[in-house]
Amino acid sequence: MLNRVNHQVLKFKKSGIRKFAEAAAKIDGVVSLTIGEPEFDTELNIKNAAKKALDDNYTHYPSGQGILQLRQAIADFESKSNAMHYTADEVIVTNGSTEGLASTFLALLTEGDEVVIPAPMYNKPANWNEFRFVRSNLLSGVAIPNSNPDSNPAIIAVLFIFR
């Protein structure tokens, strides 16, 4: 069966943060925030909303972009809060930032493209398999002056160099 799998997929490795989270889960009393897990239980109103969604048969896959009403709410929020005007069709909802970024990279990058990840940065990009899959070059941790989003909100976190 392995000869039927794209050879690039076989190069994927489990990220260090996943290995760390799995090890931490085996230790009693450890609160692990490594992969976005909160240290508190889900609030009752959220649990009740999830139960109601099940009772109302919201149990089917949404469109690939996400639920239309949620995308519209995000577009409305961005318009009111940040003066950024999008239509619901310009918004995509993913299960997390890693999925969203991976989808973006897989859609845009081709062999030989370069991706510059400025420092300081979130450490995940150094392990992203998507760069290897599309045979792009990842230049991570490149020091770029004023790359701190807190001091310079206009900073672009990832720079693409298309070849």
C-alpha positions as CSV (number, residue, x, y, z in Angstrom):
1,M,0.0,0.0,0.0
2,L,2.8,2.5,0.7
3,N,3.9,2.5,-2.9
4,R,0.5,4.1,-3.7
5,V,1.1,7.1,-1.4
6,N,2.7,10.2,-2.9
7,H,6.4,10.0,-1.9
8,Q,6.3,13.6,-0.6
9,V,3.7,12.6,2.1
10,L,6.1,10.0,3.5
11,K,8.5,12.8,4.4
12,F,6.0,14.5,6.7
13,K,7.1,14.4,10.3
14,K,5.2,14.9,13.5
15,S,5.9,18.4,14.8
16,G,7.8,18.9,18.0
17,I,4.9,20.7,19.6
18,R,2.7,17.7,19.0
19,K,5.3,15.3,20.5
20,F,5.5,17.6,23.5
21,A,1.7,17.8,23.9
22,E,1.4,14.0,23.8
23,A,4.2,13.6,26.4
24,A,2.6,16.3,28.7
25,A,-0.8,14.6,28.4
26,K,0.7,11.5,30.1
27,I,1.7,13.4,33.3
28,D,-1.0,14.0,35.9
29,G,-1.6,17.6,36.9
30,V,0.1,19.2,33.9
31,V,-1.8,22.0,32.3
32,S,-0.6,22.1,28.7
33,L,-1.3,25.1,26.6
34,T,0.9,24.0,23.7
35,I,-1.7,23.5,21.0
36,G,-4.3,26.0,21.9
37,E,-6.0,24.1,24.7
38,P,-7.5,26.3,27.4
39,E,-6.9,25.4,31.1
40,F,-10.7,25.7,31.8
41,D,-13.8,23.7,30.8
42,T,-16.1,24.9,28.1
43,E,-18.7,27.3,29.5
44,L,-22.3,26.1,29.9
45,N,-23.8,28.5,27.3
46,I,-21.4,27.1,24.7
47,K,-22.3,23.5,25.6
48,N,-26.0,24.3,25.4
49,A,-25.5,26.0,22.0
50,A,-23.7,22.9,20.7
51,K,-26.5,20.6,22.0
52,K,-29.1,22.9,20.4
53,A,-27.2,22.7,17.1
54,L,-27.4,18.9,17.3
55,D,-31.1,19.0,18.1
56,D,-31.7,21.4,15.1
57,N,-29.8,18.9,12.8
58,Y,-26.8,21.1,12.2
59,T,-24.8,17.9,11.7
60,H,-23.8,18.1,8.1
61,Y,-20.7,19.5,6.5
62,P,-20.8,23.2,5.6
63,S,-19.4,24.5,2.4
64,G,-15.7,24.4,2.0
65,Q,-15.5,28.1,3.0
66,G,-17.5,27.6,6.2
67,I,-21.1,28.4,7.3
68,L,-22.4,31.4,5.3
69,Q,-23.9,33.1,8.4
70,L,-20.6,32.9,10.3
71,R,-18.7,34.2,7.3
72,Q,-21.1,37.1,7.0
73,A,-20.8,37.8,10.8
74,I,-17.0,37.9,10.4
75,A,-17.2,40.3,7.4
76,D,-19.6,42.5,9.4
77,F,-17.3,42.5,12.4
78,E,-14.3,43.4,10.4
79,S,-16.2,46.2,8.7
80,K,-17.4,47.7,12.0
81,S,-14.3,47.1,14.1
82,N,-11.5,47.5,11.7
83,A,-12.8,49.4,8.7
84,M,-11.9,46.3,6.5
85,H,-14.7,45.7,4.0
86,Y,-15.2,42.1,2.8
87,T,-18.1,40.2,1.4
88,A,-19.0,36.8,3.0
89,D,-17.6,35.2,-0.2
90,E,-14.2,36.7,0.6
91,V,-14.1,35.1,4.1
92,I,-12.9,31.5,4.7
93,V,-13.4,29.8,8.0
94,T,-11.0,27.0,9.0
95,N,-10.6,24.7,12.0
96,G,-7.6,26.6,13.1
97,S,-4.7,28.9,12.0
98,T,-2.5,26.0,11.0
99,E,-5.2,24.6,8.6
100,G,-5.8,28.1,7.2
101,L,-2.1,28.8,6.6
102,A,-1.4,25.4,5.2
103,S,-4.2,25.7,2.7
104,T,-2.9,29.1,1.7
105,F,0.6,27.9,1.2
106,L,-0.5,24.8,-0.7
107,A,-2.6,27.0,-3.0
108,L,0.0,29.7,-3.7
109,L,3.4,28.1,-3.5
110,T,5.2,26.1,-6.2
111,E,8.6,24.6,-6.6
112,G,11.4,27.2,-6.1
113,D,9.3,29.8,-4.5
114,E,10.7,31.3,-1.3
115,V,8.9,32.1,1.9
116,V,10.5,34.5,4.4
117,I,9.3,34.2,8.0
118,P,10.4,37.2,10.0
119,A,11.7,37.0,13.6
120,P,10.3,37.2,16.2
121,M,7.6,34.8,15.1
122,Y,5.4,31.9,16.1
123,N,7.7,28.9,15.9
124,K,5.5,26.5,13.9
125,P,6.7,27.5,10.3
126,A,10.1,25.9,10.7
127,N,8.4,22.5,10.8
128,W,5.7,23.0,8.2
129,N,5.5,20.1,5.9
130,E,3.7,22.1,3.3
131,F,6.9,23.9,2.2
132,R,8.6,20.6,1.6
133,F,5.6,19.2,-0.2
134,V,5.5,22.0,-2.8
135,R,9.3,22.1,-2.8
136,S,9.4,25.7,-1.8
137,N,12.3,27.2,0.2
138,L,11.6,28.3,3.7
139,L,13.8,31.1,5.2
140,S,12.6,31.2,8.8
141,G,13.7,33.4,11.6
142,V,15.0,36.2,9.4
143,A,15.4,39.3,11.5
144,I,13.4,42.1,10.0
145,P,13.5,45.5,11.8
146,N,10.2,46.5,13.4
147,S,8.6,43.1,12.6
148,N,6.8,43.0,16.0
149,P,3.1,43.3,15.2
150,D,2.5,45.0,18.5
151,S,4.7,47.9,17.6
152,N,4.0,47.9,13.9
153,P,0.5,46.6,13.1
154,A,1.1,47.0,9.4
155,I,3.8,44.3,9.3
156,I,3.3,41.4,6.9
157,A,4.0,38.3,8.9
158,V,4.9,36.1,5.9
159,L,6.7,37.3,2.8
160,F,6.4,35.3,-0.4
161,I,8.9,35.5,-3.2
162,F,7.5,33.8,-6.3
163,R,10.0,32.5,-8.8
